[in-house]
Amino acid sequence: MEGSIRVAHLTEVNEALKNLSQLFQSWREIRSIKDTFTETTRIIEQLLDYDMAVLYLLGEKGLCFIKTTGELEERELQTQKILNEKLFKNSSPLIYEAGFQESTISQQFDELQDIASVILIPLLNKKGLQGILACASKERHSFSSQELLITQIIADALNSRISILLYQEFLEQNNKELRSITKRMRHDFANDIQALALGMELLATTELNKEQKKYVEILDKSITSATKKLRELKELKKKVERDYQ
């Protein structure tokens, strides 16, 4: 498979860039990391002769997505404590053109046990290592400079897209919590207002002196103000939900 990259001439490079542009545009309609990687591997298969593409996603979830033939497979990642920044120096990819199976690092990648050659590209964010993109071949493979460039472009773009999707997920979770809090506040607030209003009705049937009537008027105004604020809170909740959508 030496020199097996299909991007060899200028016209083919232009075609590759066109495919990448279409890929990045398609991401705008995709809301999950799995679907994003599925679409990415479709482009990888068009441009490169890799046998396997694997996305390792570190963090709380600890997942990996594996694409060989057929559907994309999703697994829970067991070794993410070992996969850390120490594997990579200066954010540079790790490249094995042969003998990956015999390397000590291969033991940290259970999904790549039958692989001879591989490019491992770190996906980094401000917090450190976010994930790893692996493009692998079962046979000895000499990676060309163009092949490395295309793979790096895909990895960099994928890294940015994953960061966006994770942030959107964070916002969505916060929005759910906000909806829950405002719903509870409105419920409690409404109960308090109802209790005050009921108390006012009872007071209205009671003979009051001048000073007591003054206090009742103050309470009545407070109930009116609280009712108005309750409506404002309800409108604010609706606005937040509209803005998020």
N, C-alpha and C positions, 0 to 999 in steps of 0.2 A: 504493500500500500504506500510505498515511499512516493512522496510528491503527489499524493492522491487528491489534493485540494482541487476543486473545479475552477477556482478563481485564478486564472493564469495570465490572461491577457487584459489589455485596457478595456475592451468592450465588455468582457466578463466582469471586470471590477465595477464598471458602471452599472451593470445589471445587478450585481450584488448589493451595491449601494441603494438601488431602486427597491430591491426586496426588503432591505433593512428599513428604508423609509416607510414602506407599506406596513411593516411589522410594528413600528413605533406608533403609527397612526391607529392601528387596530387596537392597541393597548388602551386607548381612550374609552373604548366601549366595554372593557373587561374589568370586573370588580374583585376578582379573586386571584391570589398568587398562583394557585394550581392552573387555572385557565390561562393566565399570562404565560406560564412556563410551557403549557401545551402548545400555544401559538408560537412561542419562541423556538421550540424544538422542530416545529414544522419548517421554519425558515432555515434552521441549522441543517436539517436533512437535505434541503435544496442546495445549500452552498458547500457543505463539507461532507467528507466520507467517514464520519465517526460512526462507530457501532453503538455507542451509548452516550447519552447526556444525562447528568445527574445534578440536581440542585439541592444542596444542603442548606436548610434554613435553621439557624441557631436561635437561641433565646428561649423564652418560656415554652413555646410550642415544641421545639425540637423535632422538625419534620425533614424528610427528604423525599424528593419527587424523582422518579426514575423513568426514563424513556428509552426503550430499546425498540421493540416492534409491538404493534398493537396499541392498546390504551396506555395512558400514563398511569404509573403505579405510585401510590402514596404510602409511605411508611413512617412509623414513629422512630425518631432518631435516638439511638441508645448511647452513642459515643460522643455526644457533643461536648462533654467536659474535657475530652482530650483534644478535640478540634478547636484550637485557639490560635491567637496571633503568633505564637512561637513557631508555628509552621511556616510562616511567611516573613521574609525580610524585605523592607522597603516597598511593601505592597506588590511585590513582583510575583508573577505566576510561578508555580512549580511545574517543570516540564520533564517528563520521563519519556524518551523516545524508544526505550527498550528496558526490560528488566524491572518493570514496576512491581511485578508479583514478588520479586525477591527483596525489594526494599523494605526497610523497617516501617516506613510510613504507611505502606499498604495495609498493615494490620489495623490501622485506624479507620479504614474505609471498607466496611463489610460488603458494600454493594459493588466494589471494584476488584473482587478477588480473581476473576478470570481475565483481567486486563493486562496487556503487555505495555501499552503506551498511553499516556494521559497528559492532559493539561489541566492543572488545578489553579483556578483563578479566585483570589480572595475578594469577597464583596464586603467592603468596609464602609462604616458610617462613623459619626462622631463618637459613638460609644465603643467602637472597636469592630471586631469581626461579626458581621451580620449573617454571612453565609459563605458558601463556596460553590462555584460552578465547575463541574468536571465534564470534559469532553474526552472520550476514551475510545481506544481501538483494541480489539483482541489480538491483533497482530502488530509486529514491529512497524512503527510509523515515524517517518522523518517529517517533522512539522516545518513547513515553509514560513518565511517571514510574512507573506500575505495571509496565510492561514492563521498565524498568531495574531495579526492585526485585526482580522475579521472577528475572531473569537473574543479578543479584548474589547472591541467595540460593543459586541452583544452583551458581554458581561457587565460593562460599565452602565449601559442603558438599562439592563435588567436590574442592576443594583439600585439605581435611582427609582425605577418603577416600584420595586418592592418597598422601598422606604415610603413612597407616597401611599401605597396601599395599606401599609401598617399604620401610618398616621391617620388615614381615613377611618380605619377600623377603631383606632383610639378615640377619634372624635365621635364616631357612632356610639361607642360604648358610653362615653361621657354624656352624649345626648339622651341615651336611654335612662341614665341615672338622673339627669336633669328633669326629664318627664316624670319619673317616679317621685322625685322630691316635690316638684310643683303640684302634682296630683294630690300627694299627701297633705301638703300645706293648704291647698284649696279646701280639701275635705275637713281638716281640723279647723281652719279659719271659718268655714261656713257653719260648722257646729257651734263654735263660740258665738258667732253673730246670732244664730238662731236662739241660743240660750239667753243672750242678752235681750233680744226682741221679746221673748216670752216673759222675761222678768219685767220688761217695760209695760207689757200688756196687763200684767198683774198689778203693777203699781198704779196704772191708770184707773183701776177700779177701787183704789184705796184713797181715803181722804188724806191729803198731804198739806203741810203748812207751806208757807212762802219759800223758805230756805230749801225744803225738800224738793219742791217743784223746780227750783233752780238747778239742783243736781240732776233731776230727771231730764231736763232740757239738754244739759251737757252730755249725758249718756245717749240721748236720742241723736244728737249731732255726731257723736262718736260712732254710733252704729251706721249712720248714713255714710260717713267717711270710710269706715271699714268695708262696707258693701261696695263702694266705688273702687277701693284698692283691690278687692277680690276680683272684680271684673277686669281691672287693669292687669292683674297677674295672669288671668286666663288668656287675655289677648297677647301678653308677652310670650306665653308658652306656645301659642299658635304661630307667632312670628318666628320664634327660634326654630320650630319644626319646618316652616316654609323656607327659611334661609338655608337650613341644612340640606333640604332636598334640592 
